[in-house]
Amino acid sequence: MSLLATGNADDNCYVYNFKSVVRPKGAVEVGMKVKWNSNPNAATTTSDSPTPYEHYSNAVVKRVYNDVDGGRKVELIVNDDAINGGGVVTDVRVEDVIPSVMVCRLEGHTNDVRTVTFAGNKSSAKWNSLRMALLQGVGRIKYSLISGSYDRTIKIWDPYTGKCCRTLMGHGHIIKSLSFHGGGSRYLASASMDKTVRLWDLDTGILVRTLDNLHTDEINSVAFVGEGGFKILSGSHDGKMVETNLGVKI
């Protein structure tokens, strides 16, 4: 099983079960629920780059057909009334839809969910891009989903049930980026518009360290890097990327 988590402007997170994230072209059927790429300039998902779409909408396949050039097209019924007023969308490439089934909706944030990431086994393939996180080959291993919001909190969820297991508070502004360590530890790095990176112990919810002298403007991204992963790389509106050596294990 593969899971896709999204953070949304409706204050919620959504978890989807992709039966086939990387699939052969044409693997869609009439009546199938799909995610539709509503940005015509966005790149499509490929076997080399399983990249879900930042701009998407829920839809149902009404018809699958070949166009005059031999390309595969689908006619979609879009469920989201905010896009094209609801109704039918035609001439969408098969490559621009992804079959999906929603597992659950995670409710608890009080403002826009800016970033999501999975926490679990480091060896599992993950893909993250701000509001979306992809976890492939879940199997029987349990994972947590972590979300950061405009409400200045970080929440740890059970992505299978939608239960909020813990809320981390401490940032003074919007949470913009999250990175899970995963190399035999359970540490999370969070970056915020408050110009700090904070390190958390996910097992206890304790704030381990605050790095408040890395940048002079809001921090947009953070990631564990390097041998053993005990360095972090942060990027900011101040135009700098800073690598910070955390020394021994956090």
Disulfide bonds with the S-S distance in Angstrom:
none
